Amino acid sequence: MVVISPTELRAEQKKYLDLAEKEDVVIKRGQKLIHLVVKERTITDEDLRRGITGEELKRRMHKRIDKLFDK
């Protein structure tokens, strides 16, 4: 296990993120210990196909917001 400070993480982010794939990396922030967790991909290709673009989200939200303020 490697224990680092937030400052070390900021300075060497790539190094510690890569290292977290092989061993435990813990950030000590004050009295708290924050563990970096590496997970396998959780977003599937199907999720990506069903997703919408930022522009589409904006368009849909504007319709709802406009409807809220219609009198």
Stockholm file with secondary structure:
# STOCKHOLM 1.0

chainA/1-71         MVVISPTELRAEQKKYLDLAEKEDVVIKRGQKLIHLVVKERTITDEDLRRGITGEELKRRMHKRIDKLFDK
#=GR chainA/1-71 SS CEEECHHHHHHTHHHHHHHHTTSCEEEEETTEEEECCCCCCCSCHHHHHHCCCHHHHHHHHHHHHHHHHCC
#=GC SS_cons        CEEECHHHHHHTHHHHHHHHTTSCEEEEETTEEEECCCCCCCSCHHHHHHCCCHHHHHHHHHHHHHHHHCC
//
